[in-house]
């Protein structure tokens, strides 16, 4: 970065850049808060200074609004805890003041609600920890008080759930570290208690998973740094323990990856600062170590980029002062499995068959990318098919009679490894239907109509025969079906009179694609 920072914020903008704001320039216990801000561009891998905030801040928040601007709120500087707020406009690279909060806050939270408003909760005022909460309306640029939390909190978390409510967890109260949790309902503007965590936590993280549950990790209890983790289920309002991290952590980060796993980085294990990192897999409820950062970091930021990588920036390596360095984590590709199914197997010649490939990620995330379909080893001329949002790709075709191998090759992407599947498609001859008209024997035109699947079948040879009173069968004539599937025999008058038959038979013997069929017509 252009400036060393810890206790800062990092916000992913709509255009894929990352905005870093404020923080300390003199260490965890220093007093050199900065108002500076800068932008990281993943396309170039460089940081550039942008407009500074009007107010230096640490322990503040920075929230991306639906209009693309960033709202910075509260925090601490040499003048104490501030209630001020300001807006960053990426289009101009400048900050403008907006309405101040009703209460000065640091160590608070600011959560974007589904309606575009921002909920600020708790934190430390100039005198004490507060339970108050308030709402920012971007349309008016003003704050209004809303229902207070049931418990005063700072150093807590606030997570927007998929149902639109906000889950506040843990933190420091006037009586110590708490395990309590509560829910804010924007529809009623009220808080209600929900199930408490199994472990009191502050300096912890809370991450919304793709399945709608919330993963709480690490933090400082009333006595020590913990490696424990637990899951909140909004459907039941309860917490259950899940696999513990491999390393105790506080002042760390936890970032949801595009494949549904969670990356925990750095922090303090209780003494010192660690560079280690690990991955949580919701499918197995376990943590596994992954590549360590190039430098130990605590009170840093970790931001998921649009390309699936994670940007770790700033922080403190040992509590002595902030860092300007930044680094990128490239997640290992999750394993995948591909399954291909047929809409009809066996099928008949001429019948359209749809083949669908479904690609599943080993970590529960839905893979993106393309599938290359092959029929008997030859890829579709139209090229690979893009997976939809549910991880499916399909194509429809007709096949010749016989056995065919259908292959679906998932090509992988940045986050997901390739995989393949095959099936054997059996295509049988198509059934045919023949209908013979009744004719007058003295003026016969023998007529038969051949169809397959209800459609006329042209270009097929129909043989007309008759059987006399002595039981002998004679061929009267042959005719080829026209575009309407109709075959007409016009030279059988003498033969019919001679044989004195009462019926005639039309026969299609079949071919490489179609089964044979027969029909009988009456001689009147």
VODOMI-810920 format. One record per residue (C-alpha): x, y, z; residue in one letter. Coordinates in nm, 3 decimals. Layout:
<recs>
X,Y,Z,A;
...
</recs>
This chain:
<recs>
0.000,0.000,0.000,X;
0.106,0.363,-0.029,X;
0.082,0.396,0.351,X;
0.127,0.149,0.639,X;
-0.208,0.066,0.800,X;
-0.367,-0.144,1.070,X;
-0.714,-0.114,1.222,X;
-0.822,0.009,0.877,X;
-1.100,-0.105,0.644,X;
-1.095,-0.259,0.296,X;
-1.409,-0.252,0.079,X;
-1.459,-0.422,-0.257,X;
-1.608,-0.172,-0.505,X;
-1.849,-0.261,-0.784,X;
-1.574,-0.219,-1.044,X;
-1.353,-0.478,-0.870,X;
-1.110,-0.237,-0.710,X;
-1.054,-0.233,-0.332,X;
-1.080,0.084,-0.123,X;
-0.860,0.094,0.190,X;
-0.943,0.368,0.441,X;
-0.799,0.517,0.757,X;
-0.649,0.312,1.038,X;
-0.347,0.359,1.256,X;
-0.008,0.461,1.130,X;
0.163,0.434,1.469,X;
0.083,0.088,1.603,X;
-0.195,-0.077,1.798,X;
-0.140,0.149,2.101,X;
-0.038,0.459,1.906,X;
-0.240,0.769,1.836,X;
-0.156,0.843,1.473,X;
-0.492,0.788,1.304,X;
-0.495,0.868,0.934,X;
-0.762,1.007,0.702,X;
-0.587,0.883,0.390,X;
-0.742,0.632,0.149,X;
-0.613,0.435,-0.146,X;
-0.729,0.198,-0.420,X;
-0.601,-0.145,-0.520,X;
-0.648,-0.243,-0.885,X;
-0.634,-0.622,-0.938,X;
-0.576,-0.568,-1.310,X;
-0.240,-0.401,-1.245,X;
-0.163,-0.526,-0.894,X;
-0.092,-0.171,-0.779,X;
-0.217,0.074,-0.516,X;
-0.284,0.442,-0.588,X;
-0.379,0.719,-0.348,X;
-0.732,0.854,-0.371,X;
-0.913,1.135,-0.194,X;
-0.864,1.147,0.183,X;
-1.149,1.134,0.429,X;
-1.246,1.453,0.610,X;
-1.182,1.284,0.944,X;
-0.898,1.054,1.055,X;
-1.041,0.725,1.181,X;
-0.955,0.388,1.335,X;
-1.199,0.130,1.470,X;
-1.445,0.268,1.210,X;
-1.658,0.097,0.946,X;
-1.679,0.126,0.567,X;
-1.991,-0.013,0.396,X;
-2.054,-0.044,0.022,X;
-2.396,0.102,-0.062,X;
-2.621,-0.022,-0.340,X;
-2.544,0.293,-0.541,X;
-2.172,0.204,-0.544,X;
-2.061,0.466,-0.296,X;
-1.893,0.378,0.036,X;
-2.019,0.496,0.374,X;
-1.752,0.547,0.644,X;
-1.885,0.583,0.997,X;
-1.757,0.665,1.342,X;
-1.426,0.549,1.481,X;
-1.167,0.706,1.705,X;
-0.907,0.980,1.657,X;
-0.715,1.227,1.869,X;
-1.039,1.412,1.944,X;
-1.206,1.101,2.082,X;
-1.489,0.888,1.951,X;
-1.670,1.047,1.656,X;
-2.027,1.031,1.529,X;
-1.937,1.173,1.190,X;
-1.997,0.989,0.863,X;
-1.890,1.052,0.505,X;
-1.938,0.912,0.156,X;
-1.678,0.807,-0.102,X;
-1.769,0.833,-0.469,X;
-1.553,0.601,-0.686,X;
-1.648,0.802,-0.996,X;
-1.478,1.116,-0.863,X;
-1.240,0.971,-0.605,X;
-1.366,1.219,-0.345,X;
-1.535,1.214,-0.004,X;
-1.830,1.426,0.101,X;
-1.980,1.465,0.447,X;
-2.318,1.308,0.516,X;
-2.541,1.310,0.821,X;
-2.370,1.224,1.148,X;
-2.484,0.932,1.360,X;
-2.702,1.006,1.660,X;
-2.436,0.847,1.884,X;
-2.054,0.854,1.864,X;
-1.927,0.500,1.805,X;
-1.605,0.300,1.769,X;
-1.566,-0.079,1.768,X;
-1.921,-0.090,1.631,X;
-2.075,-0.259,1.325,X;
-2.244,-0.124,1.011,X;
-2.450,-0.368,0.805,X;
-2.614,-0.308,0.467,X;
-2.978,-0.418,0.482,X;
-3.170,-0.563,0.191,X;
-3.362,-0.235,0.144,X;
-3.039,-0.037,0.100,X;
-3.030,0.122,0.445,X;
-2.738,0.070,0.684,X;
-2.777,-0.054,1.041,X;
-2.515,0.070,1.290,X;
-2.508,-0.120,1.619,X;
-2.343,-0.092,1.959,X;
-1.981,0.002,2.000,X;
-1.796,0.214,2.248,X;
-1.896,0.576,2.301,X;
-1.676,0.830,2.475,X;
-1.792,0.692,2.809,X;
-1.926,0.336,2.784,X;
-2.038,0.042,2.571,X;
-2.380,0.108,2.417,X;
-2.676,-0.105,2.315,X;
-2.817,0.163,2.087,X;
-2.867,0.114,1.714,X;
-2.956,0.346,1.429,X;
-3.038,0.343,1.059,X;
-2.880,0.540,0.774,X;
-3.099,0.620,0.474,X;
-2.891,0.691,0.159,X;
-3.191,0.861,0.000,X;
-3.196,1.135,0.266,X;
-2.842,1.114,0.403,X;
-2.975,1.102,0.758,X;
-2.963,0.871,1.060,X;
-3.260,0.776,1.277,X;
-3.260,0.577,1.599,X;
-3.404,0.227,1.588,X;
-3.465,-0.036,1.853,X;
-3.175,-0.090,2.090,X;
-3.005,-0.426,2.134,X;
-3.093,-0.632,2.439,X;
-2.726,-0.621,2.544,X;
-2.467,-0.341,2.516,X;
-2.179,-0.465,2.295,X;
-1.852,-0.361,2.137,X;
-1.602,-0.580,1.950,X;
-1.904,-0.784,1.836,X;
-2.018,-0.897,1.490,X;
-2.333,-0.825,1.289,X;
-2.422,-1.050,0.996,X;
-2.703,-1.005,0.744,X;
-2.896,-1.332,0.715,X;
-3.066,-1.457,0.400,X;
-3.406,-1.378,0.554,X;
-3.314,-1.008,0.585,X;
-3.262,-1.008,0.961,X;
-2.929,-0.922,1.127,X;
-2.752,-1.151,1.373,X;
-2.538,-0.979,1.639,X;
-2.298,-1.207,1.827,X;
-2.066,-1.190,2.125,X;
-1.845,-0.895,2.200,X;
-1.745,-0.716,2.516,X;
-2.012,-0.601,2.759,X;
-1.983,-0.409,3.084,X;
-1.957,-0.742,3.267,X;
-1.704,-0.912,3.037,X;
-1.700,-1.116,2.718,X;
-2.043,-1.253,2.622,X;
-2.171,-1.557,2.435,X;
-2.514,-1.403,2.382,X;
-2.665,-1.337,2.041,X;
-2.968,-1.148,1.917,X;
-3.164,-1.076,1.600,X;
-3.272,-0.746,1.448,X;
-3.589,-0.749,1.237,X;
-3.607,-0.450,0.999,X;
-3.981,-0.505,0.956,X;
-4.048,-0.434,1.326,X;
-3.730,-0.237,1.411,X;
-3.683,-0.456,1.717,X;
-3.423,-0.693,1.862,X;
-3.501,-1.032,2.012,X;
-3.267,-1.272,2.187,X;
-3.171,-1.591,2.008,X;
-2.964,-1.891,2.110,X;
-2.630,-1.808,2.277,X;
-2.302,-1.928,2.136,X;
-2.135,-2.219,2.310,X;
-1.831,-1.997,2.378,X;
-1.801,-1.628,2.478,X;
-1.610,-1.439,2.208,X;
-1.468,-1.097,2.118,X;
-1.216,-1.022,1.840,X;
-1.389,-1.311,1.660,X;
-1.543,-1.344,1.314,X;
-1.891,-1.437,1.188,X;
-1.929,-1.544,0.825,X;
-2.251,-1.616,0.636,X;
-2.216,-1.948,0.453,X;
-2.378,-2.036,0.123,X;
-2.624,-2.264,0.307,X;
-2.757,-1.971,0.511,X;
-2.589,-2.067,0.837,X;
-2.334,-1.846,1.014,X;
-1.985,-1.965,1.109,X;
-1.832,-1.802,1.420,X;
-1.458,-1.856,1.461,X;
-1.194,-1.797,1.724,X;
-1.167,-1.484,1.928,X;
-1.075,-1.403,2.284,X;
-1.283,-1.555,2.562,X;
-1.277,-1.428,2.918,X;
-0.953,-1.616,2.972,X;
-0.775,-1.713,2.649,X;
-0.762,-1.717,2.271,X;
-0.972,-2.000,2.126,X;
-0.953,-2.220,1.815,X;
-1.316,-2.327,1.850,X;
-1.581,-2.263,1.588,X;
-1.956,-2.300,1.582,X;
-2.253,-2.273,1.349,X;
-2.576,-2.075,1.387,X;
-2.886,-2.215,1.218,X;
-3.147,-1.941,1.156,X;
-3.417,-2.210,1.113,X;
-3.378,-2.326,1.474,X;
-3.213,-2.026,1.636,X;
-2.945,-2.248,1.786,X;
-2.567,-2.288,1.778,X;
-2.380,-2.615,1.737,X;
-2.009,-2.678,1.763,X;
-1.821,-2.755,1.444,X;
-1.460,-2.849,1.377,X;
-1.205,-2.635,1.558,X;
-0.939,-2.442,1.370,X;
-0.590,-2.586,1.365,X;
-0.462,-2.267,1.535,X;
-0.622,-2.047,1.805,X;
-0.685,-1.700,1.660,X;
-0.804,-1.354,1.760,X;
-0.784,-1.033,1.554,X;
-0.787,-1.258,1.246,X;
-1.002,-1.260,0.931,X;
-1.247,-1.512,0.787,X;
-1.342,-1.477,0.420,X;
-1.607,-1.671,0.229,X;
-1.455,-1.803,-0.094,X;
-1.644,-1.842,-0.420,X;
-1.657,-2.222,-0.376,X;
-1.826,-2.197,-0.035,X;
-1.520,-2.262,0.180,X;
-1.397,-2.012,0.440,X;
-1.039,-1.886,0.458,X;
-0.909,-1.787,0.804,X;
-0.587,-1.585,0.802,X;
-0.337,-1.457,1.056,X;
-0.429,-1.307,1.389,X;
-0.278,-1.373,1.728,X;
-0.269,-1.728,1.869,X;
-0.256,-1.578,2.218,X;
0.104,-1.464,2.211,X;
0.273,-1.323,1.906,X;
0.123,-1.300,1.558,X;
0.086,-1.580,1.303,X;
0.115,-1.594,0.925,X;
-0.070,-1.926,0.907,X;
-0.396,-1.974,0.719,X;
-0.652,-2.251,0.699,X;
-0.967,-2.351,0.514,X;
-1.306,-2.454,0.653,X;
-1.508,-2.696,0.441,X;
-1.882,-2.682,0.524,X;
-1.934,-3.019,0.355,X;
-1.706,-3.195,0.605,X;
-1.717,-2.944,0.894,X;
-1.338,-2.958,0.913,X;
-1.042,-2.721,0.887,X;
-0.725,-2.792,0.691,X;
-0.408,-2.590,0.680,X;
-0.335,-2.404,0.359,X;
-0.042,-2.193,0.244,X;
0.080,-1.940,0.500,X;
0.095,-1.569,0.428,X;
0.433,-1.420,0.346,X;
0.420,-1.216,0.667,X;
0.250,-1.251,1.007,X;
-0.052,-1.018,1.033,X;
-0.317,-0.918,1.287,X;
-0.578,-0.639,1.266,X;
-0.538,-0.665,0.889,X;
-0.799,-0.699,0.615,X;
-0.878,-0.986,0.377,X;
-1.100,-0.907,0.079,X;
-1.245,-1.150,-0.176,X;
-1.176,-1.020,-0.527,X;
-1.398,-1.075,-0.829,X;
-1.155,-1.332,-0.970,X;
-1.180,-1.551,-0.656,X;
-0.847,-1.452,-0.506,X;
-0.817,-1.294,-0.161,X;
-0.627,-0.972,-0.094,X;
-0.463,-0.950,0.252,X;
-0.351,-0.597,0.328,X;
-0.172,-0.415,0.606,X;
-0.204,-0.511,0.970,X;
0.058,-0.544,1.237,X;
0.325,-0.816,1.238,X;
0.396,-0.803,1.611,X;
0.191,-0.525,1.766,X;
0.473,-0.274,1.723,X;
0.346,-0.093,1.418,X;
0.148,-0.116,1.097,X;
0.255,-0.272,0.766,X;
0.216,-0.142,0.412,X;
0.261,-0.481,0.249,X;
-0.018,-0.672,0.076,X;
-0.040,-1.021,-0.070,X;
-0.275,-1.238,-0.272,X;
-0.410,-1.582,-0.187,X;
-0.503,-1.807,-0.477,X;
-0.742,-2.074,-0.346,X;
-0.670,-2.434,-0.441,X;
-0.921,-2.565,-0.691,X;
-1.198,-2.764,-0.526,X;
-1.257,-3.114,-0.653,X;
-1.560,-3.172,-0.871,X;
-1.776,-3.459,-0.986,X;
-1.966,-3.462,-1.313,X;
-2.275,-3.672,-1.383,X;
-2.438,-3.698,-1.726,X;
-2.792,-3.826,-1.780,X;
-3.016,-3.888,-2.081,X;
-3.376,-3.777,-2.115,X;
-3.462,-4.114,-2.280,X;
-3.245,-4.424,-2.281,X;
-3.292,-4.631,-2.490,X;
-3.430,-4.397,-2.750,X;
-3.561,-4.448,-3.103,X;
-3.413,-4.331,-3.431,X;
-3.527,-3.979,-3.513,X;
-3.617,-3.905,-3.151,X;
-3.454,-3.598,-3.000,X;
-3.263,-3.681,-2.683,X;
-3.140,-3.424,-2.429,X;
-2.818,-3.495,-2.242,X;
-2.762,-3.300,-1.920,X;
-2.436,-3.276,-1.728,X;
-2.443,-3.169,-1.362,X;
-2.117,-3.057,-1.201,X;
-2.091,-3.054,-0.820,X;
-1.811,-2.906,-0.612,X;
-1.655,-3.109,-0.333,X;
-1.690,-2.818,-0.092,X;
-2.054,-2.747,-0.169,X;
-1.988,-2.449,-0.395,X;
-2.142,-2.449,-0.742,X;
-1.869,-2.462,-1.009,X;
-1.869,-2.223,-1.302,X;
-1.723,-2.267,-1.650,X;
-1.804,-2.489,-1.947,X;
-1.869,-2.850,-2.039,X;
-1.743,-3.007,-2.362,X;
-1.984,-3.273,-2.486,X;
-1.858,-3.548,-2.715,X;
-2.054,-3.804,-2.914,X;
-1.845,-4.112,-2.993,X;
-1.530,-3.908,-2.933,X;
-1.625,-3.608,-3.148,X;
-1.692,-3.276,-2.973,X;
-2.003,-3.081,-3.062,X;
-1.943,-2.848,-3.354,X;
-2.119,-2.572,-3.162,X;
-1.846,-2.578,-2.897,X;
-1.851,-2.604,-2.515,X;
-2.173,-2.536,-2.324,X;
-2.170,-2.289,-2.033,X;
-2.288,-2.411,-1.693,X;
-2.596,-2.238,-1.557,X;
-2.628,-2.107,-1.201,X;
-2.715,-2.455,-1.074,X;
-2.410,-2.616,-1.234,X;
-2.595,-2.776,-1.526,X;
-2.529,-2.781,-1.900,X;
-2.722,-2.966,-2.169,X;
-2.763,-3.025,-2.542,X;
-3.022,-3.202,-2.759,X;
-2.953,-3.418,-3.063,X;
-3.071,-3.716,-3.269,X;
-2.851,-4.021,-3.318,X;
-2.817,-4.310,-3.560,X;
-2.931,-4.658,-3.464,X;
-2.678,-4.833,-3.247,X;
-2.479,-4.781,-2.927,X;
-2.317,-4.441,-2.865,X;
-2.079,-4.307,-2.602,X;
-2.173,-3.965,-2.468,X;
-1.896,-3.787,-2.277,X;
-1.930,-3.473,-2.065,X;
-1.595,-3.310,-1.983,X;
-1.609,-3.027,-1.730,X;
-1.319,-2.799,-1.820,X;
-1.266,-2.650,-1.474,X;
-1.202,-2.289,-1.380,X;
-0.994,-2.090,-1.136,X;
-1.170,-2.240,-0.834,X;
-1.279,-2.585,-0.954,X;
-1.085,-2.879,-1.094,X;
-1.189,-3.056,-1.417,X;
-1.391,-3.379,-1.411,X;
-1.562,-3.604,-1.664,X;
-1.844,-3.852,-1.700,X;
-1.974,-4.082,-1.974,X;
-2.285,-4.282,-2.050,X;
-2.384,-4.532,-2.317,X;
-2.687,-4.429,-2.520,X;
-2.873,-4.706,-2.701,X;
-3.069,-4.601,-3.010,X;
-3.315,-4.855,-3.148,X;
-3.491,-4.867,-3.484,X;
-3.800,-4.652,-3.488,X;
-4.141,-4.821,-3.501,X;
-4.356,-4.763,-3.808,X;
-4.727,-4.775,-3.872,X;
-4.881,-4.883,-4.205,X;
-5.246,-4.828,-4.300,X;
-5.405,-4.981,-4.613,X;
-5.715,-4.833,-4.778,X;
-6.017,-5.045,-4.875,X;
-6.058,-5.057,-5.258,X;
-6.305,-5.177,-5.523,X;
-6.158,-5.494,-5.674,X;
-6.269,-5.419,-6.031,X;
-6.101,-5.077,-6.038,X;
-5.828,-5.110,-5.784,X;
-5.575,-4.853,-5.678,X;
-5.401,-5.020,-5.387,X;
-5.308,-4.748,-5.138,X;
-5.104,-4.762,-4.817,X;
-4.984,-4.487,-4.579,X;
-4.657,-4.523,-4.385,X;
-4.575,-4.313,-4.075,X;
-4.316,-4.311,-3.798,X;
-4.387,-4.128,-3.475,X;
-4.701,-3.983,-3.638,X;
-4.502,-3.823,-3.924,X;
-4.513,-3.934,-4.291,X;
-4.223,-4.153,-4.396,X;
-4.130,-4.091,-4.763,X;
-3.902,-4.290,-4.992,X;
-3.983,-4.634,-4.854,X;
-4.082,-4.936,-5.067,X;
-4.420,-5.094,-4.996,X;
-4.499,-5.442,-5.129,X;
-4.865,-5.523,-5.206,X;
-4.973,-5.891,-5.199,X;
-5.298,-6.087,-5.215,X;
-5.400,-6.441,-5.131,X;
-5.644,-6.639,-5.350,X;
-5.911,-6.882,-5.241,X;
-5.662,-7.168,-5.260,X;
-5.437,-6.995,-5.008,X;
-5.164,-6.898,-5.248,X;
-5.002,-6.556,-5.192,X;
-4.900,-6.347,-5.491,X;
-4.718,-6.017,-5.520,X;
-4.937,-5.766,-5.696,X;
-4.689,-5.476,-5.718,X;
-4.446,-5.252,-5.532,X;
-4.460,-4.874,-5.486,X;
-4.248,-4.609,-5.313,X;
-4.402,-4.372,-5.059,X;
-4.423,-4.010,-5.162,X;
-4.363,-3.701,-4.946,X;
-4.692,-3.768,-4.768,X;
-4.588,-4.124,-4.684,X;
-4.839,-4.267,-4.935,X;
-4.766,-4.556,-5.177,X;
-5.012,-4.626,-5.463,X;
-5.024,-4.940,-5.680,X;
-5.218,-4.893,-6.008,X;
-5.143,-5.210,-6.212,X;
-5.315,-5.481,-6.016,X;
-5.664,-5.506,-6.173,X;
-5.604,-5.821,-6.379,X;
-5.413,-5.996,-6.104,X;
-5.678,-5.921,-5.849,X;
-5.960,-6.049,-6.072,X;
-5.760,-6.357,-6.159,X;
-5.682,-6.446,-5.801,X;
-6.028,-6.360,-5.670,X;
-5.872,-6.237,-5.345,X;
-6.092,-6.089,-5.074,X;
-5.809,-5.889,-4.910,X;
-5.472,-5.746,-4.991,X;
-5.171,-5.687,-4.768,X;
-4.930,-5.394,-4.769,X;
-4.586,-5.463,-4.621,X;
-4.290,-5.247,-4.528,X;
-4.001,-5.479,-4.450,X;
-3.801,-5.215,-4.258,X;
-3.446,-5.091,-4.310,X;
-3.142,-4.984,-4.111,X;
-3.336,-4.713,-3.928,X;
-3.696,-4.833,-3.916,X;
-3.880,-5.145,-3.805,X;
-4.111,-5.313,-4.055,X;
-4.490,-5.305,-4.040,X;
-4.789,-5.450,-4.228,X;
-5.151,-5.360,-4.291,X;
-5.447,-5.529,-4.460,X;
-5.698,-5.365,-4.690,X;
-6.033,-5.502,-4.808,X;
-6.127,-5.570,-5.170,X;
-6.488,-5.464,-5.203,X;
</recs>
